[in-house]
Amino acid sequence: MRKYCHIVFAAIFVLMLALPVVAFAAIETSHTERSFPATIGGSVTVDASFHSVEVTARPGSTVDVIVDLEFSASEKKAKSLLAECEPRFEVNGDDIVIRSLREKTTWNWGTNKNEGKITVSMPPDMNLVIDNSSGAVLLKGDFGDAEVSVDNSSGSVKGETAMAVLSIDNSSGRTEIKALRPLDQFEVDCSSGSVHFAGGAVSVEVDSSSGSVELYDLLGNADVDTSSGSVKAVWQSIPPGATVRVGTSSGRVRLSFSEGTEFDGEIDTSSGGIKSDFPGTKEKSNYWRFEGGSNAVQLSVETSSGGIRLGTID
């Protein structure tokens, strides 16, 4: 009898181990391809929930879209998830909208596996808007005079790309952009994640709650705020009268300019030393004043904790 009970318990144990495999054995996939006539001056909007999004600018007269989805769950649940996220397309005049969304907030994503990828190829000089809840964003190619906006709750934003204006709002994830040519404007607002930008911009604005900021080949105004993280910025050139403002709660600051650049303003740190390769008035170890006048670069640098270095380009 005891031996029989052991056999029954063993069988039940094996069956229990097998149940999750049976419950989540179903895999539902979807592959969608669409092509739309492109209009210069129009726009493309990608509205997604959990997808990786890859957008490439290339010559042509069409906007080509591929949406791939995969869900692993029970058969009923997988079919339901797939139906919910099947891509929908809208054409409103010159504007093209691509949507693949999680509509129902009651889904328990913790017990399901889902993957999605949206790939877009489009001609330059069309504006681009990406609104994505969770997933990496990759930008490739020269978007011409377009304005590109990325709103990403969680996931990196990267690319070797160019456009007139690039604006990124990222709650959590690294921003890494290499400009193929200088941008008119580069903006980043991120809660957590480092920012690395190279290739040049006439105007830069970065607001980071947590993460280091590195900016290279700058050509004009810069406004940088970090709550926690170092700031490094290098100017290829800067016109007289341009404005540079940097503020950090905790983190060192290093700014580099061409030799002979003149400044008007101040650099101040509550805790940390100051070093400058440019002439100014050192009123105390943690405060310098520059008086170059209205035609000089207007400079304001302040840190609560961290040293400041104002240097020439290496």
Secondary structure, 3 states (H helix, E strand, C coil): CHHHHHHHHHHHHHHHHHHHHHHCCEEEEEEEEEEEECCCCCEEEEEECCCEEEEEECCCCEEEEEEEEEEEECHHHHHHHHHHHCCEEEEECCEEEEEECCCCCCCCHHHCEEEEEEEEEECCCCEEEEEEEECCEEEEEECCCCEEEEEEEECCEEEEEECCEEEEEEEECCEEEEECCCEEEEEEEEEECCEEEECCEEEEEEEEEECCEEEEEECCEEEEEEEECCEEEEECCCCCCCEEEEEECCCCEEEEECCCCCEEEEEEECCCCEEECCCCEEEECCEEEEECCCCCEEEEEEECCCCEEEEECC
